[in-house]
Amino acid sequence: MPDEVRYEYRRWNATREKMTLRRRVLAGLRRTILAAGVLVLLILALSSQDRSSTGSGNGLRQPIASEDDTAMSLEERLMEQSRLIEAEMRMSERRKYLSERCSEESLDKPGNDSLHRPNAWEFLVNRDHHLIWCNVFKAASTSWMYNFNLLAGYSSQFLKSSKAVPVSLARQKYPRPTAEELAKFLNDSISFLIVRHPFERLLSAYRDKLEHSLPHTFHSKLGSYIVSHYRTKSPKSGGKRGPRYPLFEEFIKWLLCEWKVGNELDMHWTPIVNFCTPCQVRFDVIAKFETLHDDQNYLIKQAHVGHIIKPEWKNPSRGVQTKDVIKQYFSQLSKTQIKDLYEMFRYDFILFDYSLIEYIENGRDEVTKLECKK
């Protein structure tokens, strides 16, 4: 077993045991909160009835519930509170985990290279609502670009009818901050980013931008370039060249070559550690694709913007979801190629606690050599 896989397996197994214990603790906590909540609300209800029956005219008013709360039953309100407490525990664990890994990898120290200084370029800062987001493409970015445009004052009707690119609209309201401005704004704002398994995010980007690219677009032209340079002509094909878009293996060969020579990467497959420099910028909320609905709900309530935006997902995959076709695509790759991809996204795996195991198990058992084309 390769060292990388052995390390990943040990880390995954230890994490699974920790998560099992955590689930038991959280299940007990939920039951305790539910029971205590029922008792408290019953006492309040009884005391309210007592005041009413005695005809008390002291002018006391019951607390005004929010519109969302009034639509919930007692049990729904208690369960919502339980989910928020669980989300806060997740965020605390993720912040601690990130801090420890940043320290272990020496990524929290200041420096002159791109990993050791804050990259403020990709951040959107909403000063009205004190909310800061680092936009990671292919990690609920469509949904949150829409949300940030709503928070900027654009109406939902305008956003639905506008032909403008959402990120261009957003940048009219959210100019790119300098590192100094970002550091200042972080003092009184909630900062967040949304992360996703590096390989699932990469596959999602490939399917969206290359496999389903529209004709005459930048990514369509890029796909044609990859096909012309990385597609092997087989005598058995009878002159047929295959699909117009690059196959997943062809895309990966090109991508690894781009990475190895140090070329600037497309924003849709740039590693998160390069994009958001999470060891150099404080993040209060680290949302994950795997727990996206609850994490978004927690963030929205913490930022008090529930009257403007909702925890919605606006850009699901076309047809089959990416997570359901992982084996189909990664079986095109050799284990050697998957290990090279791991090195490319190594820090994303380590900092956000993702595993390589499922993916490398799907790879072909052959040693392949990367040959880059000029």
C-alpha positions in Angstrom: 0.0 0.0 0.0 1.5 3.4 -1.0 2.5 5.7 1.9 0.0 8.3 0.9 -2.9 5.8 1.0 -1.7 4.3 4.3 -1.6 7.7 5.9 -5.0 8.6 4.5 -6.5 5.3 5.7 -5.2 5.8 9.3 -6.5 9.4 9.3 -9.9 8.4 7.9 -10.3 5.5 10.4 -9.4 7.7 13.4 -11.8 10.4 12.1 -14.6 7.8 11.7 -14.2 6.6 15.3 -14.2 10.2 16.5 -17.3 11.0 14.5 -19.2 7.9 15.9 -18.5 9.1 19.5 -19.5 12.6 18.5 -22.8 11.5 17.0 -23.7 9.7 20.2 -22.9 12.8 22.3 -24.9 15.0 19.9 -27.9 12.6 20.0 -27.9 12.7 23.7 -27.6 16.5 23.7 -30.5 16.8 21.3 -32.7 14.7 23.5 -31.7 16.8 26.6 -32.4 20.1 24.8 -35.8 18.8 23.5 -36.8 17.7 27.0 -35.6 20.9 28.7 -37.2 23.1 26.0 -40.5 21.4 26.4 -40.4 21.9 30.2 -39.4 25.6 29.9 -42.1 26.4 27.3 -44.8 24.6 29.4 -43.8 26.7 32.4 -44.0 29.8 30.3 -47.4 28.8 28.9 -48.8 28.1 32.4 -47.4 31.3 33.8 -49.0 33.2 30.9 -52.4 31.5 31.6 -52.1 32.5 35.3 -51.5 36.1 34.4 -54.5 36.1 32.1 -56.8 34.4 34.6 -55.9 37.0 37.3 -56.7 39.8 34.9 -53.3 41.4 35.4 -53.2 44.8 33.8 -49.5 45.5 34.3 -48.9 46.1 30.6 -46.4 43.2 30.2 -46.1 41.8 26.7 -45.0 38.4 25.5 -41.8 38.4 23.4 -42.5 38.9 19.7 -41.5 35.8 17.8 -40.0 36.1 14.3 -42.1 35.2 11.3 -40.2 31.9 10.9 -40.7 31.0 14.5 -44.5 31.6 14.5 -44.8 29.2 11.6 -43.1 26.4 13.5 -44.6 24.0 16.0 -43.1 23.7 19.5 -41.1 20.6 18.5 -39.9 22.2 15.3 -38.6 25.2 17.2 -36.7 23.0 19.6 -35.3 20.9 16.9 -34.2 24.0 15.0 -32.4 25.2 18.2 -30.8 21.8 18.5 -29.5 22.0 14.9 -28.1 25.4 15.5 -26.2 24.2 18.6 -24.9 21.2 16.6 -23.8 23.6 13.8 -21.9 25.8 16.3 -20.1 22.7 17.6 -19.2 21.7 14.0 -17.8 25.2 13.3 -15.8 25.2 16.5 -14.3 21.8 15.6 -13.5 22.9 12.1 -11.9 26.2 13.2 -9.7 24.3 15.7 -8.8 21.6 13.1 -7.9 24.2 10.5 -5.7 26.1 13.0 -3.9 22.9 14.0 -3.2 21.8 10.5 -2.1 25.3 9.4 0.4 25.2 12.2 1.6 21.7 11.4 2.2 22.7 7.8 3.7 26.0 8.7 1.2 27.8 6.6 0.2 30.2 9.3 3.5 32.0 9.2 3.8 35.2 7.1 5.9 35.1 4.0 6.3 36.5 0.5 4.9 33.5 -1.5 1.3 33.1 -2.4 0.5 30.7 0.4 2.0 32.8 3.2 0.3 36.1 2.5 -3.5 36.9 2.5 -5.1 36.8 -0.9 -7.8 39.5 -0.6 -8.6 39.4 -4.3 -11.4 36.9 -4.2 -13.2 38.3 -1.1 -16.6 40.1 -1.2 -17.1 42.4 1.7 -20.7 43.5 2.6 -20.3 46.4 5.1 -24.0 46.9 5.6 -24.5 43.4 7.0 -20.9 42.8 8.2 -20.5 39.7 6.2 -17.3 38.6 4.4 -17.2 35.8 1.9 -14.3 34.2 0.0 -15.9 32.9 -3.2 -14.8 29.3 -4.0 -16.0 28.4 -7.5 -17.9 25.1 -7.7 -18.7 25.2 -4.0 -22.2 26.8 -3.9 -20.7 29.9 -5.6 -23.8 30.5 -7.8 -26.1 30.5 -4.8 -24.0 32.8 -2.8 -23.2 35.2 -5.6 -27.0 35.5 -6.0 -27.3 36.0 -2.2 -24.6 38.7 -2.1 -26.3 40.5 -5.0 -29.5 40.5 -3.0 -27.6 41.8 0.0 -26.2 44.5 -2.2 -29.7 45.8 -2.9 -30.5 44.2 -6.3 -34.1 42.8 -6.4 -34.8 39.2 -7.1 -36.9 40.3 -10.2 -33.9 42.2 -11.6 -31.5 39.3 -11.0 -33.8 36.8 -12.7 -34.3 39.0 -15.8 -30.8 40.5 -16.1 -28.4 39.1 -18.8 -25.4 40.4 -16.9 -22.9 37.9 -15.4 -23.7 37.7 -11.7 -20.1 38.1 -10.6 -19.8 41.3 -12.7 -22.9 42.7 -11.1 -21.5 41.8 -7.6 -18.2 43.5 -8.3 -20.0 46.8 -9.1 -21.1 46.7 -5.5 -18.2 44.9 -3.9 -14.8 46.3 -5.1 -11.9 44.0 -4.4 -10.4 44.9 -1.1 -6.7 45.3 -0.3 -5.1 43.0 2.3 -5.1 45.9 4.7 -8.8 46.7 4.1 -9.7 43.0 4.5 -7.8 42.8 7.8 -9.7 45.9 9.1 -13.1 44.7 8.0 -12.6 41.2 9.6 -12.7 42.9 13.1 -16.4 43.5 13.0 -17.7 41.0 10.5 -18.6 37.3 10.1 -16.2 35.8 7.6 -17.0 32.5 5.8 -16.1 30.2 3.0 -17.7 27.0 1.6 -15.4 24.0 0.9 -16.0 20.8 -1.0 -14.0 17.6 -1.5 -11.2 18.7 -3.8 -11.8 15.9 -6.3 -15.6 16.2 -6.3 -15.2 20.0 -6.9 -12.7 19.3 -9.7 -15.0 16.7 -11.4 -17.9 19.2 -11.1 -15.9 21.9 -12.8 -14.9 19.5 -15.6 -18.4 18.4 -16.3 -19.8 21.9 -16.2 -17.1 23.8 -18.0 -15.7 21.3 -20.5 -18.0 18.3 -21.0 -21.1 20.6 -21.2 -19.4 23.7 -22.6 -21.3 25.9 -24.9 -19.9 26.5 -28.5 -17.5 29.4 -29.0 -16.9 30.1 -25.3 -13.6 30.2 -23.6 -13.9 26.8 -22.1 -15.1 25.3 -25.4 -11.9 26.6 -27.1 -9.8 25.3 -24.2 -11.4 21.9 -24.6 -10.6 21.9 -28.3 -7.0 22.7 -27.4 -6.8 19.9 -24.9 -8.3 17.4 -27.5 -5.8 18.5 -30.2 -2.8 18.0 -27.8 -3.7 15.2 -25.5 -6.0 12.9 -27.6 -4.2 9.8 -28.8 -5.3 8.6 -32.3 -5.9 4.9 -32.3 -5.7 2.8 -35.4 -8.7 0.9 -34.2 -10.9 4.1 -34.2 -11.2 4.1 -37.9 -10.5 7.8 -38.1 -13.1 8.7 -35.5 -11.8 11.3 -33.0 -14.3 10.8 -30.2 -16.4 13.6 -28.5 -15.7 17.2 -29.2 -14.9 17.8 -25.6 -11.8 16.3 -23.8 -12.3 13.1 -21.9 -11.7 13.3 -18.2 -8.3 11.6 -18.5 -7.3 14.0 -21.2 -8.3 17.0 -19.1 -6.3 15.6 -16.1 -3.2 15.1 -18.2 -3.4 18.7 -19.4 -4.2 20.0 -15.9 -1.3 18.2 -14.2 1.1 19.5 -16.9 -0.2 23.1 -16.3 0.3 22.7 -12.5 3.8 21.1 -12.8 5.2 23.9 -14.9 3.6 26.5 -12.6 1.1 28.1 -15.0 -1.8 30.1 -13.5 -4.8 27.9 -13.2 -8.4 28.6 -14.0 -10.4 29.8 -11.0 -12.8 26.7 -11.3 -9.9 24.3 -10.4 -7.5 26.4 -8.5 -7.0 24.8 -5.0 -8.9 26.6 -2.2 -5.7 27.1 -0.2 -4.4 29.3 -3.1 -7.7 31.1 -3.6 -8.7 32.0 0.0 -5.4 31.5 2.0 -7.3 30.1 5.0 -4.2 30.0 7.1 -3.6 33.7 6.7 -7.2 34.9 7.0 -9.6 34.2 9.9 -12.8 32.4 9.0 -15.6 32.3 11.5 -17.7 29.9 9.5 -16.3 27.0 7.5 -19.3 25.5 5.7 -19.0 22.2 3.9 -20.8 20.9 0.9 -21.6 17.8 2.8 -23.6 19.7 5.5 -24.5 22.6 3.3 -28.1 23.2 4.2 -27.6 23.3 8.0 -24.3 25.2 7.7 -26.0 27.9 5.5 -29.0 28.1 7.9 -26.6 28.6 10.8 -24.6 31.3 8.9 -27.8 33.2 7.9 -29.1 33.2 11.4 -25.8 34.4 12.9 -25.6 37.2 10.4 -29.3 38.1 10.9 -30.0 38.3 7.2 -32.8 35.7 7.0 -35.3 38.3 5.9 -33.3 38.8 2.7 -31.7 35.4 1.8 -32.5 31.7 2.3 -30.4 28.6 2.6 -31.0 27.5 -1.0 -28.9 25.8 -3.6 -29.4 27.4 -7.0 -27.1 25.4 -9.3 -27.5 21.7 -9.0 -25.7 19.5 -11.5 -27.2 18.9 -14.9 -28.7 15.4 -14.9 -26.9 13.0 -12.5 -25.2 14.7 -9.5 -21.4 14.7 -9.4 -21.1 12.6 -6.3 -23.0 9.8 -8.0 -20.6 9.4 -10.9 -17.3 9.6 -9.1 -16.4 6.0 -9.9 -17.3 6.3 -13.5 -14.9 9.2 -14.1 -12.0 8.3 -11.8 -11.8 4.8 -13.1 -10.5 6.5 -16.3 -7.4 7.5 -14.3 -4.5 5.4 -13.1 -3.6 5.4 -9.4 -0.4 7.2 -10.4 -2.5 10.1 -11.9 -4.7 10.2 -8.8 -1.7 10.4 -6.5 -0.3 13.3 -8.7 -3.7 15.0 -8.4 -3.6 14.5 -4.6 -0.2 16.4 -4.5 -1.8 19.2 -6.5 -4.6 19.5 -3.9 -2.7 18.2 -0.9 -3.3 21.2 1.3 -7.0 21.3 0.6 -7.2 17.6 1.7 -5.2 18.3 4.8 -6.7 21.6 6.0 -10.3 20.6 5.5 -10.1 16.9 6.5 -10.9 15.1 3.3 -9.9 11.6 2.4 -8.2 10.2 -0.8 -9.3 6.5 -0.2 -12.5 6.3 -2.1 -11.0 7.9 -5.2 -7.7 6.0 -5.4 -9.5 2.7 -5.0 -11.3 3.5 -8.3 -8.0 4.1 -10.2 -6.5 1.7 -12.7 -3.6 -0.5 -11.4 -1.0 0.7 -13.8 2.0 3.0 -13.7 1.6 5.9 -16.0 4.1 8.6 -17.0 3.0 12.2 -17.5 4.0 13.5 -20.9 3.3 17.1 -21.5 2.7 18.6 -24.9 3.8 22.0 -26.0 
